Structure formats: structure tokens, C-alpha cells
Amino acid sequence: MLLEHRPSGVLVEVLTLEELYNPCRPEIIGRLQAGEEMQDPETFMKSELIFPSGETLPRCWFDAHYREKIALNKVTTIGV
């Protein structure tokens, strides 16, 4: 899977898909897709990655408590 590294604008090949989907992991291992030679794998923060279309990553991929926050918001709006 290819994602865009927001600070540099360069595509990153995700080498560890399991880490990408795991909300408890803040980073992934990937390889920059720059130049003709294959780059060495390096670590990228998920918060700095977006889809090539410009969309952000799903919240459930980097926030392990996203469901709790949704439920809390519903409770506070219903109680008002």
C-alpha cells in the first residue's frame, strides 16, 4: 500500500500493514518511493501519513479509544 508522507509530499510504501491497522502503534515501517533505487526501510509516524488522494487515515487506525470518545459525545449531547 502506498501512502503520502505529508511533510515531504513523497509516497511511502507501507511494509508493515498490521502496524498500520493497529491503533496502539503510532508508527509504521515503510520505504520512500523517491528516485530509481530502492530506499532503505525507515520508521514513519502515522500522524504524518495521508492517502495519495489527500484523505486522512481512518481514526480507528491511530486512536485506540475512538469508540469511547464517540459514546461520550453521544451521552453529553443527549444529556443537554
mmCIF file of the N, C-alpha and C atoms, coordinates in Angstrom:
data_MODEL
# 
_entry.id   MODEL 
# 
loop_
_atom_site.group_PDB 
_atom_site.id 
_atom_site.type_symbol 
_atom_site.label_atom_id 
_atom_site.label_alt_id 
_atom_site.label_comp_id 
_atom_site.label_asym_id 
_atom_site.label_entity_id 
_atom_site.label_seq_id 
_atom_site.pdbx_PDB_ins_code 
_atom_site.Cartn_x 
_atom_site.Cartn_y 
_atom_site.Cartn_z 
_atom_site.occupancy 
_atom_site.B_iso_or_equiv 
_atom_site.pdbx_formal_charge 
_atom_site.auth_seq_id 
_atom_site.auth_comp_id 
_atom_site.auth_asym_id 
_atom_site.auth_atom_id 
_atom_site.pdbx_PDB_model_num 
ATOM 1   N N  . MET A 1 1  ? 0.848   -1.165 0.000  1.00 0.00 ? 1  MET A N  1 
ATOM 2   C CA . MET A 1 1  ? 0.000   0.000  0.000  1.00 0.00 ? 1  MET A CA 1 
ATOM 3   C C  . MET A 1 1  ? 0.898   1.234  0.000  1.00 0.00 ? 1  MET A C  1 
ATOM 4   N N  . LEU A 1 2  ? 0.495   2.222  -0.770 1.00 0.00 ? 2  LEU A N  1 
ATOM 5   C CA . LEU A 1 2  ? 1.236   3.475  -0.828 1.00 0.00 ? 2  LEU A CA 1 
ATOM 6   C C  . LEU A 1 2  ? 0.458   4.574  -0.119 1.00 0.00 ? 2  LEU A C  1 
ATOM 7   N N  . LEU A 1 3  ? 1.159   5.330  0.720  1.00 0.00 ? 3  LEU A N  1 
ATOM 8   C CA . LEU A 1 3  ? 0.607   6.497  1.388  1.00 0.00 ? 3  LEU A CA 1 
ATOM 9   C C  . LEU A 1 3  ? 1.526   7.672  1.120  1.00 0.00 ? 3  LEU A C  1 
ATOM 10  N N  . GLU A 1 4  ? 1.024   8.862  1.353  1.00 0.00 ? 4  GLU A N  1 
ATOM 11  C CA . GLU A 1 4  ? 1.837   10.058 1.142  1.00 0.00 ? 4  GLU A CA 1 
ATOM 12  C C  . GLU A 1 4  ? 2.355   10.563 2.483  1.00 0.00 ? 4  GLU A C  1 
ATOM 13  N N  . HIS A 1 5  ? 3.644   10.855 2.532  1.00 0.00 ? 5  HIS A N  1 
ATOM 14  C CA . HIS A 1 5  ? 4.242   11.467 3.716  1.00 0.00 ? 5  HIS A CA 1 
ATOM 15  C C  . HIS A 1 5  ? 3.955   12.957 3.626  1.00 0.00 ? 5  HIS A C  1 
ATOM 16  N N  . ARG A 1 6  ? 3.057   13.439 4.481  1.00 0.00 ? 6  ARG A N  1 
ATOM 17  C CA . ARG A 1 6  ? 2.568   14.819 4.389  1.00 0.00 ? 6  ARG A CA 1 
ATOM 18  C C  . ARG A 1 6  ? 3.686   15.867 4.429  1.00 0.00 ? 6  ARG A C  1 
ATOM 19  N N  . PRO A 1 7  ? 4.675   15.776 5.341  1.00 0.00 ? 7  PRO A N  1 
ATOM 20  C CA . PRO A 1 7  ? 5.708   16.827 5.379  1.00 0.00 ? 7  PRO A CA 1 
ATOM 21  C C  . PRO A 1 7  ? 6.541   16.940 4.101  1.00 0.00 ? 7  PRO A C  1 
ATOM 22  N N  . SER A 1 8  ? 6.829   15.800 3.463  1.00 0.00 ? 8  SER A N  1 
ATOM 23  C CA . SER A 1 8  ? 7.699   15.836 2.281  1.00 0.00 ? 8  SER A CA 1 
ATOM 24  C C  . SER A 1 8  ? 6.939   15.728 0.968  1.00 0.00 ? 8  SER A C  1 
ATOM 25  N N  . GLY A 1 9  ? 5.703   15.214 1.008  1.00 0.00 ? 9  GLY A N  1 
ATOM 26  C CA . GLY A 1 9  ? 4.922   15.025 -0.210 1.00 0.00 ? 9  GLY A CA 1 
ATOM 27  C C  . GLY A 1 9  ? 5.338   13.811 -1.016 1.00 0.00 ? 9  GLY A C  1 
ATOM 28  N N  . VAL A 1 10 ? 6.229   12.978 -0.476 1.00 0.00 ? 10 VAL A N  1 
ATOM 29  C CA . VAL A 1 10 ? 6.741   11.796 -1.169 1.00 0.00 ? 10 VAL A CA 1 
ATOM 30  C C  . VAL A 1 10 ? 5.892   10.580 -0.786 1.00 0.00 ? 10 VAL A C  1 
ATOM 31  N N  . LEU A 1 11 ? 5.707   9.664  -1.736 1.00 0.00 ? 11 LEU A N  1 
ATOM 32  C CA . LEU A 1 11 ? 4.972   8.436  -1.452 1.00 0.00 ? 11 LEU A CA 1 
ATOM 33  C C  . LEU A 1 11 ? 5.811   7.488  -0.610 1.00 0.00 ? 11 LEU A C  1 
ATOM 34  N N  . VAL A 1 12 ? 5.127   6.756  0.264  1.00 0.00 ? 12 VAL A N  1 
ATOM 35  C CA . VAL A 1 12 ? 5.761   5.786  1.147  1.00 0.00 ? 12 VAL A CA 1 
ATOM 36  C C  . VAL A 1 12 ? 5.092   4.436  0.920  1.00 0.00 ? 12 VAL A C  1 
ATOM 37  N N  . GLU A 1 13 ? 5.890   3.419  0.660  1.00 0.00 ? 13 GLU A N  1 
ATOM 38  C CA . GLU A 1 13 ? 5.371   2.056  0.569  1.00 0.00 ? 13 GLU A CA 1 
ATOM 39  C C  . GLU A 1 13 ? 5.308   1.492  1.976  1.00 0.00 ? 13 GLU A C  1 
ATOM 40  N N  . VAL A 1 14 ? 4.115   1.125  2.432  1.00 0.00 ? 14 VAL A N  1 
ATOM 41  C CA . VAL A 1 14 ? 3.940   0.584  3.777  1.00 0.00 ? 14 VAL A CA 1 
ATOM 42  C C  . VAL A 1 14 ? 4.383   -0.874 3.766  1.00 0.00 ? 14 VAL A C  1 
ATOM 43  N N  . LEU A 1 15 ? 5.349   -1.200 4.613  1.00 0.00 ? 15 LEU A N  1 
ATOM 44  C CA . LEU A 1 15 ? 5.877   -2.562 4.671  1.00 0.00 ? 15 LEU A CA 1 
ATOM 45  C C  . LEU A 1 15 ? 5.243   -3.381 5.788  1.00 0.00 ? 15 LEU A C  1 
ATOM 46  N N  . THR A 1 16 ? 4.608   -2.727 6.738  1.00 0.00 ? 16 THR A N  1 
ATOM 47  C CA . THR A 1 16 ? 4.010   -3.413 7.880  1.00 0.00 ? 16 THR A CA 1 
ATOM 48  C C  . THR A 1 16 ? 2.531   -3.044 7.978  1.00 0.00 ? 16 THR A C  1 
ATOM 49  N N  . LEU A 1 17 ? 1.707   -3.677 7.162  1.00 0.00 ? 17 LEU A N  1 
ATOM 50  C CA . LEU A 1 17 ? 0.276   -3.360 7.144  1.00 0.00 ? 17 LEU A CA 1 
ATOM 51  C C  . LEU A 1 17 ? -0.379  -3.600 8.497  1.00 0.00 ? 17 LEU A C  1 
ATOM 52  N N  . GLU A 1 18 ? 0.050   -4.626 9.219  1.00 0.00 ? 18 GLU A N  1 
ATOM 53  C CA . GLU A 1 18 ? -0.534  -4.908 10.527 1.00 0.00 ? 18 GLU A CA 1 
ATOM 54  C C  . GLU A 1 18 ? -0.338  -3.731 11.473 1.00 0.00 ? 18 GLU A C  1 
ATOM 55  N N  . GLU A 1 19 ? 0.814   -3.079 11.407 1.00 0.00 ? 19 GLU A N  1 
ATOM 56  C CA . GLU A 1 19 ? 1.068   -1.915 12.253 1.00 0.00 ? 19 GLU A CA 1 
ATOM 57  C C  . GLU A 1 19 ? 0.218   -0.724 11.811 1.00 0.00 ? 19 GLU A C  1 
ATOM 58  N N  . LEU A 1 20 ? -0.063  -0.630 10.522 1.00 0.00 ? 20 LEU A N  1 
ATOM 59  C CA . LEU A 1 20 ? -0.883  0.462  10.015 1.00 0.00 ? 20 LEU A CA 1 
ATOM 60  C C  . LEU A 1 20 ? -2.291  0.369  10.589 1.00 0.00 ? 20 LEU A C  1 
ATOM 61  N N  . TYR A 1 21 ? -2.867  -0.812 10.638 1.00 0.00 ? 21 TYR A N  1 
ATOM 62  C CA . TYR A 1 21 ? -4.236  -1.008 11.126 1.00 0.00 ? 21 TYR A CA 1 
ATOM 63  C C  . TYR A 1 21 ? -4.316  -1.018 12.646 1.00 0.00 ? 21 TYR A C  1 
ATOM 64  N N  . ASN A 1 22 ? -3.195  -1.259 13.321 1.00 0.00 ? 22 ASN A N  1 
ATOM 65  C CA . ASN A 1 22 ? -3.185  -1.376 14.777 1.00 0.00 ? 22 ASN A CA 1 
ATOM 66  C C  . ASN A 1 22 ? -3.202  0.015  15.417 1.00 0.00 ? 22 ASN A C  1 
ATOM 67  N N  . PRO A 1 23 ? -4.291  0.387  16.096 1.00 0.00 ? 23 PRO A N  1 
ATOM 68  C CA . PRO A 1 23 ? -4.368  1.735  16.670 1.00 0.00 ? 23 PRO A CA 1 
ATOM 69  C C  . PRO A 1 23 ? -3.420  1.953  17.845 1.00 0.00 ? 23 PRO A C  1 
ATOM 70  N N  . CYS A 1 24 ? -2.841  0.906  18.375 1.00 0.00 ? 24 CYS A N  1 
ATOM 71  C CA . CYS A 1 24 ? -1.913  1.040  19.508 1.00 0.00 ? 24 CYS A CA 1 
ATOM 72  C C  . CYS A 1 24 ? -0.484  1.316  19.039 1.00 0.00 ? 24 CYS A C  1 
ATOM 73  N N  . ARG A 1 25 ? -0.244  1.256  17.757 1.00 0.00 ? 25 ARG A N  1 
ATOM 74  C CA . ARG A 1 25 ? 1.090   1.525  17.205 1.00 0.00 ? 25 ARG A CA 1 
ATOM 75  C C  . ARG A 1 25 ? 1.097   2.904  16.557 1.00 0.00 ? 25 ARG A C  1 
ATOM 76  N N  . PRO A 1 26 ? 1.897   3.844  17.048 1.00 0.00 ? 26 PRO A N  1 
ATOM 77  C CA . PRO A 1 26 ? 1.910   5.195  16.486 1.00 0.00 ? 26 PRO A CA 1 
ATOM 78  C C  . PRO A 1 26 ? 2.741   5.343  15.220 1.00 0.00 ? 26 PRO A C  1 
ATOM 79  N N  . GLU A 1 27 ? 3.484   4.292  14.858 1.00 0.00 ? 27 GLU A N  1 
ATOM 80  C CA . GLU A 1 27 ? 4.357   4.393  13.686 1.00 0.00 ? 27 GLU A CA 1 
ATOM 81  C C  . GLU A 1 27 ? 4.325   3.115  12.874 1.00 0.00 ? 27 GLU A C  1 
ATOM 82  N N  . ILE A 1 28 ? 4.795   3.228  11.641 1.00 0.00 ? 28 ILE A N  1 
ATOM 83  C CA . ILE A 1 28 ? 4.876   2.073  10.739 1.00 0.00 ? 28 ILE A CA 1 
ATOM 84  C C  . ILE A 1 28 ? 6.281   2.028  10.141 1.00 0.00 ? 28 ILE A C  1 
ATOM 85  N N  . ILE A 1 29 ? 6.605   0.902  9.550  1.00 0.00 ? 29 ILE A N  1 
ATOM 86  C CA . ILE A 1 29 ? 7.850   0.762  8.801  1.00 0.00 ? 29 ILE A CA 1 
ATOM 87  C C  . ILE A 1 29 ? 7.494   0.891  7.329  1.00 0.00 ? 29 ILE A C  1 
ATOM 88  N N  . GLY A 1 30 ? 8.204   1.756  6.634  1.00 0.00 ? 30 GLY A N  1 
ATOM 89  C CA . GLY A 1 30 ? 7.928   1.980  5.222  1.00 0.00 ? 30 GLY A CA 1 
ATOM 90  C C  . GLY A 1 30 ? 9.183   2.323  4.457  1.00 0.00 ? 30 GLY A C  1 
ATOM 91  N N  . ARG A 1 31 ? 8.997   2.475  3.171  1.00 0.00 ? 31 ARG A N  1 
ATOM 92  C CA . ARG A 1 31 ? 10.120  2.777  2.273  1.00 0.00 ? 31 ARG A CA 1 
ATOM 93  C C  . ARG A 1 31 ? 9.705   3.922  1.366  1.00 0.00 ? 31 ARG A C  1 
ATOM 94  N N  . LEU A 1 32 ? 10.480  5.000  1.369  1.00 0.00 ? 32 LEU A N  1 
ATOM 95  C CA . LEU A 1 32 ? 10.209  6.128  0.484  1.00 0.00 ? 32 LEU A CA 1 
ATOM 96  C C  . LEU A 1 32 ? 10.285  5.685  -0.972 1.00 0.00 ? 32 LEU A C  1 
ATOM 97  N N  . GLN A 1 33 ? 9.401   6.200  -1.788 1.00 0.00 ? 33 GLN A N  1 
ATOM 98  C CA . GLN A 1 33 ? 9.392   5.901  -3.214 1.00 0.00 ? 33 GLN A CA 1 
ATOM 99  C C  . GLN A 1 33 ? 9.965   7.118  -3.948 1.00 0.00 ? 33 GLN A C  1 
ATOM 100 N N  . ALA A 1 34 ? 11.245  7.359  -3.744 1.00 0.00 ? 34 ALA A N  1 
ATOM 101 C CA . ALA A 1 34 ? 11.912  8.514  -4.341 1.00 0.00 ? 34 ALA A CA 1 
ATOM 102 C C  . ALA A 1 34 ? 13.146  8.031  -5.093 1.00 0.00 ? 34 ALA A C  1 
ATOM 103 N N  . GLY A 1 35 ? 13.285  8.467  -6.311 1.00 0.00 ? 35 GLY A N  1 
ATOM 104 C CA . GLY A 1 35 ? 14.439  8.068  -7.111 1.00 0.00 ? 35 GLY A CA 1 
ATOM 105 C C  . GLY A 1 35 ? 14.252  6.703  -7.740 1.00 0.00 ? 35 GLY A C  1 
ATOM 106 N N  . GLU A 1 36 ? 15.281  6.245  -8.429 1.00 0.00 ? 36 GLU A N  1 
ATOM 107 C CA . GLU A 1 36 ? 15.202  4.969  -9.133 1.00 0.00 ? 36 GLU A CA 1 
ATOM 108 C C  . GLU A 1 36 ? 15.615  3.785  -8.267 1.00 0.00 ? 36 GLU A C  1 
ATOM 109 N N  . GLU A 1 37 ? 16.468  4.028  -7.273 1.00 0.00 ? 37 GLU A N  1 
ATOM 110 C CA . GLU A 1 37 ? 16.929  2.935  -6.421 1.00 0.00 ? 37 GLU A CA 1 
ATOM 111 C C  . GLU A 1 37 ? 15.961  2.700  -5.270 1.00 0.00 ? 37 GLU A C  1 
ATOM 112 N N  . MET A 1 38 ? 15.862  1.435  -4.846 1.00 0.00 ? 38 MET A N  1 
ATOM 113 C CA . MET A 1 38 ? 15.017  1.098  -3.721 1.00 0.00 ? 38 MET A CA 1 
ATOM 114 C C  . MET A 1 38 ? 15.640  1.676  -2.447 1.00 0.00 ? 38 MET A C  1 
ATOM 115 N N  . GLN A 1 39 ? 14.847  2.411  -1.688 1.00 0.00 ? 39 GLN A N  1 
ATOM 116 C CA . GLN A 1 39 ? 15.323  3.049  -0.463 1.00 0.00 ? 39 GLN A CA 1 
ATOM 117 C C  . GLN A 1 39 ? 15.303  2.065  0.700  1.00 0.00 ? 39 GLN A C  1 
ATOM 118 N N  . ASP A 1 40 ? 16.107  2.352  1.717  1.00 0.00 ? 40 ASP A N  1 
ATOM 119 C CA . ASP A 1 40 ? 16.118  1.527  2.923  1.00 0.00 ? 40 ASP A CA 1 
ATOM 120 C C  . ASP A 1 40 ? 14.844  1.766  3.724  1.00 0.00 ? 40 ASP A C  1 
ATOM 121 N N  . PRO A 1 41 ? 14.341  0.724  4.402  1.00 0.00 ? 41 PRO A N  1 
ATOM 122 C CA . PRO A 1 41 ? 13.160  0.903  5.251  1.00 0.00 ? 41 PRO A CA 1 
ATOM 123 C C  . PRO A 1 41 ? 13.470  1.872  6.398  1.00 0.00 ? 41 PRO A C  1 
ATOM 124 N N  . GLU A 1 42 ? 12.451  2.655  6.768  1.00 0.00 ? 42 GLU A N  1 
ATOM 125 C CA . GLU A 1 42 ? 12.581  3.556  7.900  1.00 0.00 ? 42 GLU A CA 1 
ATOM 126 C C  . GLU A 1 42 ? 11.238  3.677  8.597  1.00 0.00 ? 42 GLU A C  1 
ATOM 127 N N  . THR A 1 43 ? 11.240  4.317  9.744  1.00 0.00 ? 43 THR A N  1 
ATOM 128 C CA . THR A 1 43 ? 10.041  4.475  10.552 1.00 0.00 ? 43 THR A CA 1 
ATOM 129 C C  . THR A 1 43 ? 9.329   5.779  10.204 1.00 0.00 ? 43 THR A C  1 
ATOM 130 N N  . PHE A 1 44 ? 7.998   5.718  10.108 1.00 0.00 ? 44 PHE A N  1 
ATOM 131 C CA . PHE A 1 44 ? 7.173   6.894  9.828  1.00 0.00 ? 44 PHE A CA 1 
ATOM 132 C C  . PHE A 1 44 ? 6.057   6.963  10.858 1.00 0.00 ? 44 PHE A C  1 
ATOM 133 N N  . MET A 1 45 ? 5.789   8.144  11.354 1.00 0.00 ? 45 MET A N  1 
ATOM 134 C CA . MET A 1 45 ? 4.666   8.358  12.272 1.00 0.00 ? 45 MET A CA 1 
ATOM 135 C C  . MET A 1 45 ? 3.366   8.329  11.468 1.00 0.00 ? 45 MET A C  1 
ATOM 136 N N  . LYS A 1 46 ? 2.385   7.597  11.952 1.00 0.00 ? 46 LYS A N  1 
ATOM 137 C CA . LYS A 1 46 ? 1.101   7.524  11.248 1.00 0.00 ? 46 LYS A CA 1 
ATOM 138 C C  . LYS A 1 46 ? 0.444   8.893  11.148 1.00 0.00 ? 46 LYS A C  1 
ATOM 139 N N  . SER A 1 47 ? 0.699   9.743  12.125 1.00 0.00 ? 47 SER A N  1 
ATOM 140 C CA . SER A 1 47 ? 0.090   11.078 12.116 1.00 0.00 ? 47 SER A CA 1 
ATOM 141 C C  . SER A 1 47 ? 0.595   11.935 10.953 1.00 0.00 ? 47 SER A C  1 
ATOM 142 N N  . GLU A 1 48 ? 1.699   11.536 10.332 1.00 0.00 ? 48 GLU A N  1 
ATOM 143 C CA . GLU A 1 48 ? 2.265   12.280 9.206  1.00 0.00 ? 48 GLU A CA 1 
ATOM 144 C C  . GLU A 1 48 ? 1.911   11.668 7.855  1.00 0.00 ? 48 GLU A C  1 
ATOM 145 N N  . LEU A 1 49 ? 1.044   10.656 7.850  1.00 0.00 ? 49 LEU A N  1 
ATOM 146 C CA . LEU A 1 49 ? 0.694   9.962  6.616  1.00 0.00 ? 49 LEU A CA 1 
ATOM 147 C C  . LEU A 1 49 ? -0.755  10.239 6.225  1.00 0.00 ? 49 LEU A C  1 
ATOM 148 N N  . ILE A 1 50 ? -0.981  10.356 4.921  1.00 0.00 ? 50 ILE A N  1 
ATOM 149 C CA . ILE A 1 50 ? -2.325  10.505 4.367  1.00 0.00 ? 50 ILE A CA 1 
ATOM 150 C C  . ILE A 1 50 ? -2.412  9.629  3.113  1.00 0.00 ? 50 ILE A C  1 
ATOM 151 N N  . PHE A 1 51 ? -3.619  9.415  2.621  1.00 0.00 ? 51 PHE A N  1 
ATOM 152 C CA . PHE A 1 51 ? -3.782  8.714  1.352  1.00 0.00 ? 51 PHE A CA 1 
ATOM 153 C C  . PHE A 1 51 ? -3.332  9.634  0.221  1.00 0.00 ? 51 PHE A C  1 
ATOM 154 N N  . PRO A 1 52 ? -2.862  9.086  -0.895 1.00 0.00 ? 52 PRO A N  1 
ATOM 155 C CA . PRO A 1 52 ? -2.428  9.920  -2.016 1.00 0.00 ? 52 PRO A CA 1 
ATOM 156 C C  . PRO A 1 52 ? -3.522  10.867 -2.531 1.00 0.00 ? 52 PRO A C  1 
ATOM 157 N N  . SER A 1 53 ? -4.769  10.533 -2.281 1.00 0.00 ? 53 SER A N  1 
ATOM 158 C CA . SER A 1 53 ? -5.885  11.388 -2.701 1.00 0.00 ? 53 SER A CA 1 
ATOM 159 C C  . SER A 1 53 ? -6.041  12.618 -1.809 1.00 0.00 ? 53 SER A C  1 
ATOM 160 N N  . GLY A 1 54 ? -5.298  12.645 -0.696 1.00 0.00 ? 54 GLY A N  1 
ATOM 161 C CA . GLY A 1 54 ? -5.376  13.769 0.232  1.00 0.00 ? 54 GLY A CA 1 
ATOM 162 C C  . GLY A 1 54 ? -6.229  13.490 1.456  1.00 0.00 ? 54 GLY A C  1 
ATOM 163 N N  . GLU A 1 55 ? -6.908  12.338 1.475  1.00 0.00 ? 55 GLU A N  1 
ATOM 164 C CA . GLU A 1 55 ? -7.748  11.985 2.623  1.00 0.00 ? 55 GLU A CA 1 
ATOM 165 C C  . GLU A 1 55 ? -6.877  11.531 3.787  1.00 0.00 ? 55 GLU A C  1 
ATOM 166 N N  . THR A 1 56 ? -7.335  11.814 5.001  1.00 0.00 ? 56 THR A N  1 
ATOM 167 C CA . THR A 1 56 ? -6.607  11.369 6.185  1.00 0.00 ? 56 THR A CA 1 
ATOM 168 C C  . THR A 1 56 ? -6.862  9.885  6.431  1.00 0.00 ? 56 THR A C  1 
ATOM 169 N N  . LEU A 1 57 ? -6.021  9.289  7.236  1.00 0.00 ? 57 LEU A N  1 
ATOM 170 C CA . LEU A 1 57 ? -6.211  7.885  7.603  1.00 0.00 ? 57 LEU A CA 1 
ATOM 171 C C  . LEU A 1 57 ? -7.425  7.767  8.507  1.00 0.00 ? 57 LEU A C  1 
ATOM 172 N N  . PRO A 1 58 ? -8.103  6.618  8.482  1.00 0.00 ? 58 PRO A N  1 
ATOM 173 C CA . PRO A 1 58 ? -9.251  6.435  9.378  1.00 0.00 ? 58 PRO A CA 1 
ATOM 174 C C  . PRO A 1 58 ? -8.816  6.583  10.836 1.00 0.00 ? 58 PRO A C  1 
ATOM 175 N N  . ARG A 1 59 ? -9.652  7.227  11.610 1.00 0.00 ? 59 ARG A N  1 
ATOM 176 C CA . ARG A 1 59 ? -9.335  7.475  13.015 1.00 0.00 ? 59 ARG A CA 1 
ATOM 177 C C  . ARG A 1 59 ? -9.069  6.185  13.788 1.00 0.00 ? 59 ARG A C  1 
ATOM 178 N N  . CYS A 1 60 ? -9.754  5.101  13.422 1.00 0.00 ? 60 CYS A N  1 
ATOM 179 C CA . CYS A 1 60 ? -9.595  3.825  14.125 1.00 0.00 ? 60 CYS A CA 1 
ATOM 180 C C  . CYS A 1 60 ? -8.214  3.205  13.889 1.00 0.00 ? 60 CYS A C  1 
ATOM 181 N N  . TRP A 1 61 ? -7.429  3.725  12.959 1.00 0.00 ? 61 TRP A N  1 
ATOM 182 C CA . TRP A 1 61 ? -6.080  3.214  12.712 1.00 0.00 ? 61 TRP A CA 1 
ATOM 183 C C  . TRP A 1 61 ? -5.037  3.827  13.642 1.00 0.00 ? 61 TRP A C  1 
ATOM 184 N N  . PHE A 1 62 ? -5.368  4.970  14.268 1.00 0.00 ? 62 PHE A N  1 
ATOM 185 C CA . PHE A 1 62 ? -4.358  5.575  15.137 1.00 0.00 ? 62 PHE A CA 1 
ATOM 186 C C  . PHE A 1 62 ? -4.892  5.989  16.499 1.00 0.00 ? 62 PHE A C  1 
ATOM 187 N N  . ASP A 1 63 ? -6.190  5.798  16.772 1.00 0.00 ? 63 ASP A N  1 
ATOM 188 C CA . ASP A 1 63 ? -6.765  6.153  18.064 1.00 0.00 ? 63 ASP A CA 1 
ATOM 189 C C  . ASP A 1 63 ? -7.496  4.945  18.631 1.00 0.00 ? 63 ASP A C  1 
ATOM 190 N N  . ALA A 1 64 ? -6.879  4.272  19.583 1.00 0.00 ? 64 ALA A N  1 
ATOM 191 C CA . ALA A 1 64 ? -7.457  3.056  20.155 1.00 0.00 ? 64 ALA A CA 1 
ATOM 192 C C  . ALA A 1 64 ? -8.732  3.334  20.941 1.00 0.00 ? 64 ALA A C  1 
ATOM 193 N N  . HIS A 1 65 ? -8.973  4.575  21.325 1.00 0.00 ? 65 HIS A N  1 
ATOM 194 C CA . HIS A 1 65 ? -10.133 4.919  22.145 1.00 0.00 ? 65 HIS A CA 1 
ATOM 195 C C  . HIS A 1 65 ? -11.192 5.705  21.371 1.00 0.00 ? 65 HIS A C  1 
ATOM 196 N N  . TYR A 1 66 ? -11.177 5.619  20.053 1.00 0.00 ? 66 TYR A N  1 
ATOM 197 C CA . TYR A 1 66 ? -12.102 6.425  19.256 1.00 0.00 ? 66 TYR A CA 1 
ATOM 198 C C  . TYR A 1 66 ? -13.567 6.090  19.548 1.00 0.00 ? 66 TYR A C  1 
ATOM 199 N N  . ARG A 1 67 ? -13.876 4.831  19.830 1.00 0.00 ? 67 ARG A N  1 
ATOM 200 C CA . ARG A 1 67 ? -15.253 4.434  20.133 1.00 0.00 ? 67 ARG A CA 1 
ATOM 201 C C  . ARG A 1 67 ? -15.722 5.047  21.447 1.00 0.00 ? 67 ARG A C  1 
ATOM 202 N N  . GLU A 1 68 ? -14.832 5.079  22.433 1.00 0.00 ? 68 GLU A N  1 
ATOM 203 C CA . GLU A 1 68 ? -15.186 5.660  23.730 1.00 0.00 ? 68 GLU A CA 1 
ATOM 204 C C  . GLU A 1 68 ? -15.504 7.145  23.582 1.00 0.00 ? 68 GLU A C  1 
ATOM 205 N N  . LYS A 1 69 ? -14.742 7.843  22.747 1.00 0.00 ? 69 LYS A N  1 
ATOM 206 C CA . LYS A 1 69 ? -14.969 9.272  22.545 1.00 0.00 ? 69 LYS A CA 1 
ATOM 207 C C  . LYS A 1 69 ? -16.300 9.515  21.832 1.00 0.00 ? 69 LYS A C  1 
ATOM 208 N N  . ILE A 1 70 ? -16.651 8.648  20.891 1.00 0.00 ? 70 ILE A N  1 
ATOM 209 C CA . ILE A 1 70 ? -17.929 8.774  20.187 1.00 0.00 ? 70 ILE A CA 1 
ATOM 210 C C  . ILE A 1 70 ? -19.078 8.565  21.173 1.00 0.00 ? 70 ILE A C  1 
ATOM 211 N N  . ALA A 1 71 ? -18.970 7.523  22.019 1.00 0.00 ? 71 ALA A N  1 
ATOM 212 C CA . ALA A 1 71 ? -20.007 7.235  23.003 1.00 0.00 ? 71 ALA A CA 1 
ATOM 213 C C  . ALA A 1 71 ? -20.131 8.374  24.006 1.00 0.00 ? 71 ALA A C  1 
ATOM 214 N N  . LEU A 1 72 ? -19.016 8.944  24.441 1.00 0.00 ? 72 LEU A N  1 
ATOM 215 C CA . LEU A 1 72 ? -19.030 10.054 25.390 1.00 0.00 ? 72 LEU A CA 1 
ATOM 216 C C  . LEU A 1 72 ? -19.716 11.271 24.783 1.00 0.00 ? 72 LEU A C  1 
ATOM 217 N N  . ASN A 1 73 ? -19.445 11.549 23.511 1.00 0.00 ? 73 ASN A N  1 
ATOM 218 C CA . ASN A 1 73 ? -20.091 12.676 22.833 1.00 0.00 ? 73 ASN A CA 1 
ATOM 219 C C  . ASN A 1 73 ? -21.600 12.484 22.755 1.00 0.00 ? 73 ASN A C  1 
ATOM 220 N N  . LYS A 1 74 ? -22.044 11.253 22.488 1.00 0.00 ? 74 LYS A N  1 
ATOM 221 C CA . LYS A 1 74 ? -23.482 10.981 22.420 1.00 0.00 ? 74 LYS A CA 1 
ATOM 222 C C  . LYS A 1 74 ? -24.139 11.198 23.771 1.00 0.00 ? 74 LYS A C  1 
ATOM 223 N N  . VAL A 1 75 ? -23.482 10.763 24.821 1.00 0.00 ? 75 VAL A N  1 
ATOM 224 C CA . VAL A 1 75 ? -24.039 10.895 26.179 1.00 0.00 ? 75 VAL A CA 1 
ATOM 225 C C  . VAL A 1 75 ? -24.154 12.373 26.555 1.00 0.00 ? 75 VAL A C  1 
ATOM 226 N N  . THR A 1 76 ? -23.136 13.156 26.266 1.00 0.00 ? 76 THR A N  1 
ATOM 227 C CA . THR A 1 76 ? -23.180 14.571 26.638 1.00 0.00 ? 76 THR A CA 1 
ATOM 228 C C  . THR A 1 76 ? -24.204 15.344 25.816 1.00 0.00 ? 76 THR A C  1 
ATOM 229 N N  . THR A 1 77 ? -24.413 14.975 24.562 1.00 0.00 ? 77 THR A N  1 
ATOM 230 C CA . THR A 1 77 ? -25.407 15.693 23.742 1.00 0.00 ? 77 THR A CA 1 
ATOM 231 C C  . THR A 1 77 ? -26.821 15.270 24.136 1.00 0.00 ? 77 THR A C  1 
ATOM 232 N N  . ILE A 1 78 ? -27.009 14.049 24.510 1.00 0.00 ? 78 ILE A N  1 
ATOM 233 C CA . ILE A 1 78 ? -28.337 13.582 24.922 1.00 0.00 ? 78 ILE A CA 1 
ATOM 234 C C  . ILE A 1 78 ? -28.699 14.185 26.274 1.00 0.00 ? 78 ILE A C  1 
ATOM 235 N N  . GLY A 1 79 ? -27.721 14.334 27.154 1.00 0.00 ? 79 GLY A N  1 
ATOM 236 C CA . GLY A 1 79 ? -27.972 14.869 28.495 1.00 0.00 ? 79 GLY A CA 1 
ATOM 237 C C  . GLY A 1 79 ? -28.249 16.355 28.505 1.00 0.00 ? 79 GLY A C  1 
ATOM 238 N N  . VAL A 1 80 ? -28.000 17.068 27.395 1.00 0.00 ? 80 VAL A N  1 
ATOM 239 C CA . VAL A 1 80 ? -28.191 18.532 27.360 1.00 0.00 ? 80 VAL A CA 1 
ATOM 240 C C  . VAL A 1 80 ? -29.638 18.868 27.132 1.00 0.00 ? 80 VAL A C  1 
# 
